[in-house]
């Protein structure tokens, strides 16, 4: 059971770190990337 929770925590940490680093990567590029535009559109288009 501990291995299951460890896996969940690792996956959550990877996802959280990507979400924290993504805006920094995007702002560091000269042009906005389609990946972040797609994620932003999909994330904000639900309402």
PQR file with spaces between the fields and no chain letter, atoms N, CA, C, O and H, PARSE charges and radii, in Angstrom:
ATOM       1  N    UNK     1       0.817   -1.205    0.000 -0.4000 1.5000
ATOM       2  CA   UNK     1       0.000    0.000    0.000 -0.0000 2.0000
ATOM       3  C    UNK     1       0.859    1.266    0.000  0.5500 1.7000
ATOM       4  O    UNK     1       0.487    2.284   -0.583 -0.5500 1.4000
ATOM       5  N    UNK     2       1.991    1.183    0.653 -0.4000 1.5000
ATOM       6  CA   UNK     2       2.882    2.346    0.701 -0.0000 2.0000
ATOM       7  C    UNK     2       3.437    2.666   -0.681  0.5500 1.7000
ATOM       8  O    UNK     2       3.651    3.833   -1.007 -0.5500 1.4000
ATOM       9  H    UNK     2       2.293    0.356    1.127  0.4000 1.0000
ATOM      10  N    UNK     3       3.672    1.640   -1.496 -0.4000 1.5000
ATOM      11  CA   UNK     3       4.203    1.876   -2.843 -0.0000 2.0000
ATOM      12  C    UNK     3       3.186    2.619   -3.697  0.5500 1.7000
ATOM      13  O    UNK     3       3.556    3.449   -4.526 -0.5500 1.4000
ATOM      14  H    UNK     3       3.499    0.691   -1.232  0.4000 1.0000
ATOM      15  N    UNK     4       1.911    2.322   -3.496 -0.4000 1.5000
ATOM      16  CA   UNK     4       0.865    3.006   -4.263 -0.0000 2.0000
ATOM      17  C    UNK     4       0.864    4.490   -3.926  0.5500 1.7000
ATOM      18  O    UNK     4       0.804    5.332   -4.822 -0.5500 1.4000
ATOM      19  H    UNK     4       1.611    1.647   -2.822  0.4000 1.0000
ATOM      20  N    UNK     5       0.932    4.816   -2.627 -0.4000 1.5000
ATOM      21  CA   UNK     5       0.933    6.219   -2.215 -0.0000 2.0000
ATOM      22  C    UNK     5       2.197    6.922   -2.679  0.5500 1.7000
ATOM      23  O    UNK     5       2.157    8.094   -3.052 -0.5500 1.4000
ATOM      24  H    UNK     5       0.981    4.132   -1.899  0.4000 1.0000
ATOM      25  N    UNK     6       3.314    6.214   -2.658 -0.4000 1.5000
ATOM      26  CA   UNK     6       4.564    6.806   -3.137 -0.0000 2.0000
ATOM      27  C    UNK     6       4.441    7.176   -4.614  0.5500 1.7000
ATOM      28  O    UNK     6       4.872    8.253   -5.027 -0.5500 1.4000
ATOM      29  H    UNK     6       3.346    5.262   -2.355  0.4000 1.0000
ATOM      30  N    UNK     7       3.856    6.285   -5.401 -0.4000 1.5000
ATOM      31  CA   UNK     7       3.659    6.560   -6.831 -0.0000 2.0000
ATOM      32  C    UNK     7       2.748    7.744   -7.062  0.5500 1.7000
ATOM      33  O    UNK     7       2.999    8.570   -7.939 -0.5500 1.4000
ATOM      34  H    UNK     7       3.506    5.410   -5.066  0.4000 1.0000
ATOM      35  N    UNK     8       1.686    7.825   -6.271 -0.4000 1.5000
ATOM      36  CA   UNK     8       0.746    8.939   -6.409 -0.0000 2.0000
ATOM      37  C    UNK     8       1.431   10.263   -6.071  0.5500 1.7000
ATOM      38  O    UNK     8       1.242   11.264   -6.762 -0.5500 1.4000
ATOM      39  H    UNK     8       1.482    7.154   -5.559  0.4000 1.0000
ATOM      40  N    UNK     9       2.222   10.258   -5.008 -0.4000 1.5000
ATOM      41  CA   UNK     9       2.927   11.469   -4.595 -0.0000 2.0000
ATOM      42  C    UNK     9       3.944   11.891   -5.659  0.5500 1.7000
ATOM      43  O    UNK     9       4.089   13.081   -5.939 -0.5500 1.4000
ATOM      44  H    UNK     9       2.376    9.445   -4.447  0.4000 1.0000
ATOM      45  N    UNK    10       4.642   10.930   -6.247 -0.4000 1.5000
ATOM      46  CA   UNK    10       5.633   11.239   -7.288 -0.0000 2.0000
ATOM      47  C    UNK    10       4.947   11.848   -8.504  0.5500 1.7000
ATOM      48  O    UNK    10       5.417   12.851   -9.041 -0.5500 1.4000
ATOM      49  H    UNK    10       4.524    9.963   -6.019  0.4000 1.0000
ATOM      50  N    UNK    11       3.848   11.256   -8.939 -0.4000 1.5000
ATOM      51  CA   UNK    11       3.120   11.783  -10.099 -0.0000 2.0000
ATOM      52  C    UNK    11       2.593   13.189   -9.805  0.5500 1.7000
ATOM      53  O    UNK    11       2.681   14.077  -10.653 -0.5500 1.4000
ATOM      54  H    UNK    11       3.467   10.442   -8.502  0.4000 1.0000
ATOM      55  N    UNK    12       2.052   13.386   -8.615 -0.4000 1.5000
ATOM      56  CA   UNK    12       1.539   14.710   -8.244 -0.0000 2.0000
ATOM      57  C    UNK    12       2.665   15.741   -8.222  0.5500 1.7000
ATOM      58  O    UNK    12       2.469   16.883   -8.640 -0.5500 1.4000
ATOM      59  H    UNK    12       1.980   12.664   -7.927  0.4000 1.0000
ATOM      60  N    UNK    13       3.838   15.346   -7.739 -0.4000 1.5000
ATOM      61  CA   UNK    13       4.971   16.265   -7.684 -0.0000 2.0000
ATOM      62  C    UNK    13       5.440   16.638   -9.089  0.5500 1.7000
ATOM      63  O    UNK    13       5.780   17.793   -9.347 -0.5500 1.4000
ATOM      64  H    UNK    13       3.997   14.419   -7.399  0.4000 1.0000
ATOM      65  N    UNK    14       5.459   15.665   -9.992 -0.4000 1.5000
ATOM      66  CA   UNK    14       5.879   15.934  -11.373 -0.0000 2.0000
ATOM      67  C    UNK    14       4.899   16.889  -12.047  0.5500 1.7000
ATOM      68  O    UNK    14       5.310   17.840  -12.712 -0.5500 1.4000
ATOM      69  H    UNK    14       5.182   14.727   -9.783  0.4000 1.0000
ATOM      70  N    UNK    15       3.611   16.637  -11.877 -0.4000 1.5000
ATOM      71  CA   UNK    15       2.593   17.504  -12.481 -0.0000 2.0000
ATOM      72  C    UNK    15       2.674   18.917  -11.897  0.5500 1.7000
ATOM      73  O    UNK    15       2.617   19.900  -12.636 -0.5500 1.4000
ATOM      74  H    UNK    15       3.277   15.864  -11.337  0.4000 1.0000
ATOM      75  N    UNK    16       2.804   19.014  -10.586 -0.4000 1.5000
ATOM      76  CA   UNK    16       2.884   20.323   -9.938 -0.0000 2.0000
ATOM      77  C    UNK    16       4.122   21.086  -10.392  0.5500 1.7000
ATOM      78  O    UNK    16       4.055   22.289  -10.642 -0.5500 1.4000
ATOM      79  H    UNK    16       2.850   18.216   -9.986  0.4000 1.0000
ATOM      80  N    UNK    17       5.251   20.392  -10.498 -0.4000 1.5000
ATOM      81  CA   UNK    17       6.476   21.071  -10.921 -0.0000 2.0000
ATOM      82  C    UNK    17       6.356   21.555  -12.365  0.5500 1.7000
ATOM      83  O    UNK    17       6.851   22.630  -12.703 -0.5500 1.4000
ATOM      84  H    UNK    17       5.305   19.414  -10.294  0.4000 1.0000
ATOM      85  N    UNK    18       5.703   20.764  -13.215 -0.4000 1.5000
ATOM      86  CA   UNK    18       5.507   21.203  -14.600 -0.0000 2.0000
ATOM      87  C    UNK    18       4.632   22.453  -14.655  0.5500 1.7000
ATOM      88  O    UNK    18       4.916   23.385  -15.407 -0.5500 1.4000
ATOM      89  H    UNK    18       5.301   19.890  -12.940  0.4000 1.0000
ATOM      90  N    UNK    19       3.564   22.465  -13.854 -0.4000 1.5000
ATOM      91  CA   UNK    19       2.669   23.614  -13.852 -0.0000 2.0000
ATOM      92  C    UNK    19       3.360   24.868  -13.322  0.5500 1.7000
ATOM      93  O    UNK    19       3.043   25.980  -13.747 -0.5500 1.4000
ATOM      94  H    UNK    19       3.333   21.707  -13.244  0.4000 1.0000
ATOM      95  N    UNK    20       4.296   24.693  -12.403 -0.4000 1.5000
ATOM      96  CA   UNK    20       5.024   25.841  -11.863 -0.0000 2.0000
ATOM      97  C    UNK    20       6.087   26.339  -12.831  0.5500 1.7000
ATOM      98  O    UNK    20       6.340   27.542  -12.912 -0.5500 1.4000
ATOM      99  H    UNK    20       4.553   23.790  -12.058  0.4000 1.0000
ATOM     100  N    UNK    21       6.713   25.421  -13.569 -0.4000 1.5000
ATOM     101  CA   UNK    21       7.821   25.789  -14.452 -0.0000 2.0000
ATOM     102  C    UNK    21       7.332   26.235  -15.829  0.5500 1.7000
ATOM     103  O    UNK    21       8.010   27.014  -16.498 -0.5500 1.4000
ATOM     104  H    UNK    21       6.508   24.445  -13.504  0.4000 1.0000
ATOM     105  N    UNK    22       6.174   25.758  -16.256 -0.4000 1.5000
ATOM     106  CA   UNK    22       5.667   26.054  -17.592 -0.0000 2.0000
ATOM     107  C    UNK    22       5.587   27.548  -17.905  0.5500 1.7000
ATOM     108  O    UNK    22       6.031   27.956  -18.978 -0.5500 1.4000
ATOM     109  H    UNK    22       5.623   25.126  -15.712  0.4000 1.0000
ATOM     110  N    UNK    23       5.041   28.379  -17.016 -0.4000 1.5000
ATOM     111  CA   UNK    23       4.999   29.822  -17.338 -0.0000 2.0000
ATOM     112  C    UNK    23       6.385   30.438  -17.483  0.5500 1.7000
ATOM     113  O    UNK    23       6.578   31.351  -18.286 -0.5500 1.4000
ATOM     114  H    UNK    23       4.680   28.047  -16.145  0.4000 1.0000
ATOM     115  N    UNK    24       7.346   29.947  -16.712 -0.4000 1.5000
ATOM     116  CA   UNK    24       8.711   30.465  -16.799 -0.0000 2.0000
ATOM     117  C    UNK    24       9.315   30.098  -18.147  0.5500 1.7000
ATOM     118  O    UNK    24       9.959   30.925  -18.793 -0.5500 1.4000
ATOM     119  H    UNK    24       7.189   29.206  -16.060  0.4000 1.0000
ATOM     120  N    UNK    25       9.104   28.859  -18.566 -0.4000 1.5000
ATOM     121  CA   UNK    25       9.620   28.412  -19.868 -0.0000 2.0000
ATOM     122  C    UNK    25       8.965   29.227  -20.986  0.5500 1.7000
ATOM     123  O    UNK    25       9.630   29.657  -21.928 -0.5500 1.4000
ATOM     124  H    UNK    25       8.581   28.187  -18.041  0.4000 1.0000
ATOM     125  N    UNK    26       7.659   29.429  -20.863 -0.4000 1.5000
ATOM     126  CA   UNK    26       6.936   30.158  -21.906 -0.0000 2.0000
ATOM     127  C    UNK    26       7.415   31.604  -21.992  0.5500 1.7000
ATOM     128  O    UNK    26       7.583   32.134  -23.090 -0.5500 1.4000
ATOM     129  H    UNK    26       7.120   29.080  -20.097  0.4000 1.0000
ATOM     130  N    UNK    27       7.635   32.242  -20.858 -0.4000 1.5000
ATOM     131  CA   UNK    27       8.071   33.634  -20.873 -0.0000 2.0000
ATOM     132  C    UNK    27       9.509   33.757  -21.370  0.5500 1.7000
ATOM     133  O    UNK    27       9.911   34.817  -21.850 -0.5500 1.4000
ATOM     134  H    UNK    27       7.499   31.811  -19.965  0.4000 1.0000
ATOM     135  N    UNK    28      10.282   32.683  -21.257 -0.4000 1.5000
ATOM     136  CA   UNK    28      11.667   32.714  -21.695 -0.0000 2.0000
ATOM     137  C    UNK    28      11.835   32.522  -23.185  0.5500 1.7000
ATOM     138  O    UNK    28      12.902   32.811  -23.727 -0.5500 1.4000
ATOM     139  H    UNK    28       9.956   31.823  -20.867  0.4000 1.0000
ATOM     140  N    UNK    29      10.803   32.040  -23.860 -0.4000 1.5000
ATOM     141  CA   UNK    29      10.891   31.822  -25.301 -0.0000 2.0000
ATOM     142  C    UNK    29      10.547   33.106  -26.039  0.5500 1.7000
ATOM     143  O    UNK    29       9.822   33.958  -25.526 -0.5500 1.4000
ATOM     144  H    UNK    29       9.936   31.805  -23.420  0.4000 1.0000
ATOM     145  N    UNK    30      11.078   33.233  -27.249 -0.4000 1.5000
ATOM     146  CA   UNK    30      10.835   34.447  -28.025 -0.0000 2.0000
ATOM     147  C    UNK    30       9.394   34.511  -28.521  0.5500 1.7000
ATOM     148  O    UNK    30       8.812   35.592  -28.603 -0.5500 1.4000
ATOM     149  H    UNK    30      11.667   32.541  -27.666  0.4000 1.0000
ATOM     150  N    UNK    31       8.821   33.363  -28.849 -0.4000 1.5000
ATOM     151  CA   UNK    31       7.430   33.314  -29.287 -0.0000 2.0000
ATOM     152  C    UNK    31       6.671   32.328  -28.437  0.5500 1.7000
ATOM     153  O    UNK    31       7.253   31.375  -27.920 -0.5500 1.4000
ATOM     154  H    UNK    31       9.294   32.485  -28.782  0.4000 1.0000
ATOM     155  N    UNK    32       5.376   32.543  -28.284 -0.4000 1.5000
ATOM     156  CA   UNK    32       4.593   31.627  -27.463 -0.0000 2.0000
ATOM     157  C    UNK    32       4.451   30.284  -28.193  0.5500 1.7000
ATOM     158  O    UNK    32       4.277   30.240  -29.410 -0.5500 1.4000
ATOM     159  H    UNK    32       4.903   33.318  -28.704  0.4000 1.0000
ATOM     160  N    UNK    33       4.528   29.227  -27.445 -0.4000 1.5000
ATOM     161  CA   UNK    33       4.455   27.892  -28.048 -0.0000 2.0000
ATOM     162  C    UNK    33       3.014   27.436  -28.143  0.5500 1.7000
ATOM     163  O    UNK    33       2.175   27.844  -27.340 -0.5500 1.4000
ATOM     164  H    UNK    33       4.670   29.263  -26.456  0.4000 1.0000
ATOM     165  N    UNK    34       2.727   26.598  -29.111 -0.4000 1.5000
ATOM     166  CA   UNK    34       1.365   26.119  -29.310 -0.0000 2.0000
ATOM     167  C    UNK    34       0.918   25.217  -28.165  0.5500 1.7000
ATOM     168  O    UNK    34      -0.272   25.153  -27.858 -0.5500 1.4000
ATOM     169  H    UNK    34       3.409   26.267  -29.763  0.4000 1.0000
ATOM     170  N    UNK    35       1.857   24.522  -27.534 -0.4000 1.5000
ATOM     171  CA   UNK    35       1.500   23.619  -26.441 -0.0000 2.0000
ATOM     172  C    UNK    35       0.837   24.386  -25.307  0.5500 1.7000
ATOM     173  O    UNK    35      -0.227   23.992  -24.830 -0.5500 1.4000
ATOM     174  H    UNK    35       2.824   24.574  -27.784  0.4000 1.0000
ATOM     175  N    UNK    36       1.456   25.476  -24.874 -0.4000 1.5000
ATOM     176  CA   UNK    36       0.907   26.224  -23.757 -0.0000 2.0000
ATOM     177  C    UNK    36      -0.366   26.957  -24.160  0.5500 1.7000
ATOM     178  O    UNK    36      -1.255   27.155  -23.331 -0.5500 1.4000
ATOM     179  H    UNK    36       2.321   25.796  -25.261  0.4000 1.0000
ATOM     180  N    UNK    37      -0.462   27.361  -25.418 -0.4000 1.5000
ATOM     181  CA   UNK    37      -1.701   27.986  -25.875 -0.0000 2.0000
ATOM     182  C    UNK    37      -2.834   26.975  -25.858  0.5500 1.7000
ATOM     183  O    UNK    37      -3.955   27.304  -25.468 -0.5500 1.4000
ATOM     184  H    UNK    37       0.260   27.200  -26.091  0.4000 1.0000
ATOM     185  N    UNK    38      -2.552   25.744  -26.278 -0.4000 1.5000
ATOM     186  CA   UNK    38      -3.575   24.701  -26.294 -0.0000 2.0000
ATOM     187  C    UNK    38      -4.016   24.356  -24.884  0.5500 1.7000
ATOM     188  O    UNK    38      -5.207   24.189  -24.622 -0.5500 1.4000
ATOM     189  H    UNK    38      -1.642   25.476  -26.594  0.4000 1.0000
ATOM     190  N    UNK    39      -3.053   24.248  -23.972 -0.4000 1.5000
ATOM     191  CA   UNK    39      -3.393   23.931  -22.586 -0.0000 2.0000
ATOM     192  C    UNK    39      -4.200   25.063  -21.977  0.5500 1.7000
ATOM     193  O    UNK    39      -5.182   24.812  -21.278 -0.5500 1.4000
ATOM     194  H    UNK    39      -2.085   24.383  -24.185  0.4000 1.0000
ATOM     195  N    UNK    40      -3.809   26.292  -22.227 -0.4000 1.5000
ATOM     196  CA   UNK    40      -4.538   27.436  -21.687 -0.0000 2.0000
ATOM     197  C    UNK    40      -5.943   27.529  -22.260  0.5500 1.7000
ATOM     198  O    UNK    40      -6.885   27.859  -21.540 -0.5500 1.4000
ATOM     199  H    UNK    40      -3.012   26.496  -22.795  0.4000 1.0000
ATOM     200  N    UNK    41      -6.094   27.244  -23.543 -0.4000 1.5000
ATOM     201  CA   UNK    41      -7.416   27.298  -24.160 -0.0000 2.0000
ATOM     202  C    UNK    41      -8.304   26.192  -23.622  0.5500 1.7000
ATOM     203  O    UNK    41      -9.477   26.422  -23.328 -0.5500 1.4000
ATOM     204  H    UNK    41      -5.329   26.976  -24.129  0.4000 1.0000
ATOM     205  N    UNK    42      -7.755   24.999  -23.490 -0.4000 1.5000
ATOM     206  CA   UNK    42      -8.530   23.874  -22.986 -0.0000 2.0000
ATOM     207  C    UNK    42      -8.890   24.088  -21.523  0.5500 1.7000
ATOM     208  O    UNK    42      -9.969   23.697  -21.080 -0.5500 1.4000
ATOM     209  H    UNK    42      -6.802   24.813  -23.729  0.4000 1.0000
ATOM     210  N    UNK    43      -7.987   24.707  -20.778 -0.4000 1.5000
ATOM     211  CA   UNK    43      -8.220   24.918  -19.359 -0.0000 2.0000
ATOM     212  C    UNK    43      -9.253   26.010  -19.112  0.5500 1.7000
ATOM     213  O    UNK    43     -10.091   25.882  -18.220 -0.5500 1.4000
ATOM     214  H    UNK    43      -7.110   25.024  -21.139  0.4000 1.0000
ATOM     215  N    UNK    44      -9.197   27.075  -19.894 -0.4000 1.5000
ATOM     216  CA   UNK    44     -10.088   28.205  -19.654 -0.0000 2.0000
ATOM     217  C    UNK    44     -11.377   28.157  -20.471  0.5500 1.7000
ATOM     218  O    UNK    44     -12.278   28.962  -20.238 -0.5500 1.4000
ATOM     219  H    UNK    44      -8.517   27.179  -20.619  0.4000 1.0000
ATOM     220  N    UNK    45     -11.481   27.245  -21.406 -0.4000 1.5000
ATOM     221  CA   UNK    45     -12.655   27.210  -22.276 -0.0000 2.0000
ATOM     222  C    UNK    45     -13.827   26.420  -21.741  0.5500 1.7000
ATOM     223  O    UNK    45     -14.856   26.313  -22.409 -0.5500 1.4000
ATOM     224  H    UNK    45     -10.749   26.591  -21.595  0.4000 1.0000
ATOM     225  N    UNK    46     -13.692   25.859  -20.539 -0.4000 1.5000
ATOM     226  CA   UNK    46     -14.745   25.005  -20.006 -0.0000 2.0000
ATOM     227  C    UNK    46     -15.914   25.802  -19.442  0.5500 1.7000
ATOM     228  O    UNK    46     -17.036   25.300  -19.378 -0.5500 1.4000
ATOM     229  H    UNK    46     -12.856   25.945  -19.997  0.4000 1.0000
ATOM     230  N    UNK    47     -15.662   27.022  -19.040 -0.4000 1.5000
ATOM     231  CA   UNK    47     -16.733   27.806  -18.398 -0.0000 2.0000
ATOM     232  C    UNK    47     -17.684   28.395  -19.417  0.5500 1.7000
ATOM     233  O    UNK    47     -18.639   29.079  -19.047 -0.5500 1.4000
ATOM     234  H    UNK    47     -14.750   27.430  -19.092  0.4000 1.0000
